């Protein structure tokens, strides 16, 4: 009996050691790929002509920024007071429906799958044959674009809204005195005082714009779907209209800036002679299937491969094999 227990314990220990070794190999492959990919994007030469977003130039963007700020301020003064306690006045079915779909705007719903997929694709840029690495680089470039279009602005908004400490509508109901919707408690870092701007709205619109840039045929559906998801924050008394509009503006602006950043370097996006941005063709389904069963050299007892020339994990021209 004692011998069986010892053998069982030895087997479990060996399995744990093997699992930890595989995790270490995967982490090493990931680290080999992240830094070169970011370095490549940073050092990639900006192409000519420069990308343009319709007729939106520098001064037009600045004017739109001031206009958006004015709209947000007007909503704060004229509309936000009427939304305190709105949830209690709405039909039950609408509140239930809003509660069901509101988590579509939660950053984790989008970023966790993107992050896992990006890490997987980056690791594969250092394994397999040349064609597989090229396909992995193409996938990593697109997932990296989506992640960078959504995650940084979401993090920034989370910091800003907790720093400003605006009382949410459901919290403002219990605040005495005039204008409870204008209650700001700086640096309180409580969820009930993290209303402005809306993180859900930021993530929703950043994701919608970023995915719409990659998939133009689905642009209308993606953008239209963002509005009801963002509106659920008002229905549930989690945010004011000004919070939602501010988040939508920030998310949209961040996604568009990321599109221009990648397009200027001809990564993921191409730019025609007129400066119009168009997504590059991605790998076919047949080629994507090659990534489903990669061979990790370290599992076969072989050493990890050294970085390729320049350590480029996300080549630009190869972004469309």
C-alpha positions in Angstrom: 0.0 0.0 0.0 2.8 2.4 0.9 4.6 1.6 -2.3 1.5 2.3 -4.4 1.1 5.7 -2.7 4.7 6.6 -3.3 4.5 5.6 -6.9 1.3 7.6 -7.3 3.0 10.6 -5.7 6.0 10.2 -8.0 3.7 10.1 -11.1 1.9 13.2 -10.0 5.1 15.0 -9.3 6.4 14.1 -12.7 3.2 15.3 -14.4 3.4 18.6 -12.5 7.1 19.1 -13.4 6.3 18.4 -17.1 3.3 20.8 -17.0 5.5 23.5 -15.4 8.2 22.9 -18.0 5.6 23.3 -20.8 4.4 26.6 -19.3 7.9 27.8 -19.1 8.6 26.9 -22.7 5.4 28.7 -23.8 6.4 31.8 -21.7 9.8 31.8 -23.2 8.4 31.7 -26.7 6.0 34.5 -25.9 8.7 36.8 -24.5 10.8 36.0 -27.7 8.0 37.5 -29.8 6.4 40.4 -27.9 9.3 42.8 -27.8 10.3 42.3 -31.4 6.7 42.8 -32.5 6.4 46.1 -30.7 9.8 47.3 -31.8 8.9 46.5 -35.4 5.7 48.6 -35.2 7.6 51.5 -33.5 10.5 51.5 -36.0 8.5 50.8 -39.2 8.9 53.7 -41.7 5.8 55.8 -42.2 4.6 55.4 -45.8 3.5 58.0 -48.3 0.8 59.1 -48.8 -0.3 59.5 -45.3 -3.6 57.8 -44.4 -6.8 59.9 -44.1 -10.1 59.1 -42.4 -12.5 60.5 -44.9 -12.3 64.3 -44.8 -11.1 64.2 -41.2 -7.8 66.1 -40.9 -6.0 67.5 -37.9 -8.1 70.7 -37.6 -11.4 68.9 -38.3 -10.6 66.4 -35.6 -9.8 69.2 -33.2 -13.1 70.9 -34.0 -15.0 67.6 -33.5 -13.2 67.2 -30.1 -14.4 70.6 -28.9 -17.9 69.9 -30.3 -18.0 66.6 -28.4 -16.9 68.3 -25.2 -19.7 70.8 -25.6 -22.2 68.1 -26.1 -21.0 66.2 -23.0 -21.2 69.4 -20.9 -24.7 70.2 -22.2 -25.8 66.7 -21.3 -24.4 67.0 -17.8 -26.4 70.2 -17.2 -29.6 69.5 -19.0 -30.2 65.8 -19.3 -28.3 64.0 -16.6 -30.5 65.2 -13.7 -33.6 63.6 -15.3 -32.0 60.2 -15.4 -31.6 59.8 -11.6 -33.9 56.9 -10.6 -34.7 56.2 -14.3 -34.4 52.4 -13.7 -37.3 52.5 -11.3 -39.6 54.2 -13.8 -38.9 51.9 -16.8 -40.8 48.6 -17.7 -39.4 45.6 -16.0 -38.8 43.7 -19.3 -36.6 46.5 -20.5 -34.5 46.5 -17.4 -34.1 42.7 -17.6 -33.2 42.9 -21.3 -30.6 45.6 -20.5 -29.1 43.6 -17.7 -28.7 40.6 -20.1 -26.8 42.4 -22.8 -24.9 45.0 -20.8 -21.9 42.7 -20.1 -21.2 42.7 -23.9 -19.5 46.0 -23.1 -17.4 44.6 -20.3 -13.7 44.8 -21.3 -12.9 41.2 -20.3 -15.5 39.8 -22.7 -13.4 41.2 -25.6 -9.9 41.4 -24.2 -9.5 38.0 -22.7 -10.1 36.1 -26.0 -8.1 38.7 -27.9 -5.2 38.4 -25.4 -5.1 34.6 -25.4 -5.3 34.5 -29.2 -2.6 37.1 -29.5 -0.3 35.3 -27.1 -0.8 32.0 -29.0 -0.2 33.6 -32.4 2.9 35.4 -31.1 4.4 32.2 -29.8 3.8 30.5 -33.1 5.9 33.2 -34.9 8.9 31.4 -33.5 7.9 27.9 -34.3 7.2 25.7 -37.3 8.2 26.3 -40.9 8.5 29.6 -42.7 4.9 29.5 -44.1 3.4 28.8 -40.6 5.4 31.6 -39.1 4.2 34.0 -41.8 0.6 33.0 -41.2 1.1 33.4 -37.4 2.6 36.8 -37.9 -0.4 37.8 -40.0 -2.8 36.7 -37.3 -0.8 38.3 -34.6 -0.7 41.6 -36.4 -4.5 41.7 -36.7 -5.1 40.6 -33.1 -2.5 43.0 -31.9 -4.2 45.8 -33.7 -7.5 45.0 -32.1 -5.9 44.6 -28.6 -4.1 47.9 -28.9 -7.2 49.7 -30.1 -9.3 48.6 -27.1 -7.1 47.9 -24.1 -5.0 51.1 -23.6 -8.0 53.4 -23.8 -10.0 51.2 -21.5 -7.2 51.3 -18.9 -7.0 55.1 -19.2 -10.7 55.5 -18.7 -10.7 53.2 -15.7 -8.0 55.3 -14.1 -9.7 58.6 -15.0 -13.2 57.6 -13.8 -11.9 56.3 -10.4 -9.8 59.4 -10.0 -12.7 61.8 -10.7 -15.1 59.9 -8.5 -18.4 61.0 -10.0 -21.3 59.5 -8.2 -23.3 57.0 -10.3 -27.0 57.6 -10.7 -28.0 54.9 -8.2 -25.6 56.4 -5.7 -26.8 60.0 -6.4 -30.3 59.0 -5.4 -29.1 58.9 -1.8 -27.1 62.1 -1.8 -28.9 65.0 -0.2 -28.7 68.6 -1.5 -29.0 70.2 -5.0 -27.5 68.7 -8.1 -26.5 65.3 -6.8 -25.6 64.2 -10.3 -22.6 66.7 -10.1 -21.1 65.0 -7.1 -17.4 64.3 -7.6 -15.3 62.8 -4.8 -11.8 62.8 -6.1 -9.6 59.8 -5.5 -12.2 57.9 -3.6 -11.7 54.8 -5.8 -15.1 53.3 -5.1 -17.2 51.6 -7.8 -20.3 53.6 -6.9 -18.2 56.8 -7.5 -16.8 55.8 -10.9 -19.4 57.1 -13.3 -17.5 59.5 -15.7 -16.7 58.4 -18.3 -18.4 55.0 -18.9 -15.9 52.2 -19.3 -18.5 49.9 -20.9 -19.3 52.6 -23.5 -15.6 53.1 -24.2 -14.9 49.4 -24.7 -18.0 48.9 -26.8 -17.3 51.7 -29.3 -13.6 51.0 -29.4 -14.3 47.4 -30.3 -17.0 48.2 -32.8 -14.8 50.7 -34.6 -11.7 48.5 -34.6 -13.6 45.4 -35.8 -15.4 47.6 -38.4 -12.1 48.8 -39.8 -11.0 45.1 -40.2 -14.3 43.9 -41.6 -15.8 46.8 -43.7 -18.8 44.6 -44.9 -20.0 44.3 -41.3 -19.3 47.9 -40.4 -23.0 49.0 -40.3 -24.1 46.1 -38.1 -21.1 46.5 -35.7 -21.6 50.2 -35.2 -25.4 50.0 -34.8 -24.9 47.2 -32.2 -22.7 49.4 -30.1 -25.5 51.9 -29.4 -28.0 49.6 -27.5 -25.1 48.0 -25.5 -23.9 51.5 -24.4 -27.5 52.6 -23.7 -28.0 49.8 -21.2 -25.7 51.7 -18.8 -28.3 54.5 -18.7 -31.2 52.1 -18.3 -29.6 50.3 -15.4 -28.7 53.6 -13.7 -25.1 52.8 -13.8 -24.2 55.9 -15.9 -25.6 59.2 -17.0 -26.0 60.0 -20.7 -22.9 62.3 -20.5 -20.8 59.4 -19.2 -21.9 57.2 -22.1 -21.3 59.8 -24.8 -17.9 60.7 -23.3 -16.9 57.0 -23.3 -18.2 56.5 -26.9 -16.1 59.5 -28.1 -13.0 58.3 -26.3 -13.3 54.7 -27.5 -14.0 55.8 -31.1 -11.1 58.3 -31.1 -8.7 55.7 -29.7 -9.7 53.1 -32.3 -9.4 55.5 -35.2 -6.0 56.7 -34.0 -4.8 53.1 -33.8 -6.1 52.5 -37.4 -4.1 55.4 -38.6 -1.0 54.3 -36.6 -1.1 50.9 -38.3 -2.1 52.2 -41.7 0.7 54.8 -41.8 3.2 51.9 -41.3 1.3 49.7 -43.8 0.7 47.0 -41.2 -2.7 45.2 -41.4 -4.0 48.2 -43.5 -3.0 49.5 -46.9 -3.4 53.1 -48.1 -4.2 54.0 -51.7 -3.1 57.1 -53.7 -5.9 59.2 -52.2 -5.0 58.3 -48.6 -8.0 56.0 -48.2 -7.4 53.2 -45.7 -8.4 49.7 -46.6 -7.7 46.4 -44.7 -5.2 44.0 -46.2 -6.4 40.6 -47.2 -5.8 38.1 -44.4 -4.8 34.4 -44.5 -7.4 32.0 -45.9 -9.2 29.5 -43.8 -7.0 26.7 -45.1 -3.9 28.5 -44.0 -5.4 29.4 -40.6 -6.0 25.6 -40.1 -2.2 25.2 -40.0 -2.1 27.1 -36.8 -4.4 24.7 -34.9 -1.8 22.0 -34.4 1.6 23.6 -34.2 4.8 21.6 -33.3 6.7 23.1 -30.4 10.3 22.1 -30.8 11.0 22.2 -27.0 8.4 19.4 -26.5 10.5 17.2 -28.7 13.6 17.9 -26.7 15.0 20.4 -29.1 16.3 23.9 -28.1 14.2 27.0 -28.5 14.8 28.7 -31.8 16.7 32.0 -31.8 14.9 35.1 -33.0 14.9 35.5 -36.8 16.7 38.3 -38.6 15.9 41.5 -36.7 13.6 39.5 -34.4 10.5 40.6 -36.3 7.4 39.0 -35.0 4.9 41.0 -37.1 6.3 41.7 -40.5 4.3 44.2 -42.6 4.4 43.0 -46.1 4.1 39.4 -44.9 0.9 40.4 -43.0 -1.1 39.1 -46.0 0.4 35.7 -47.0 
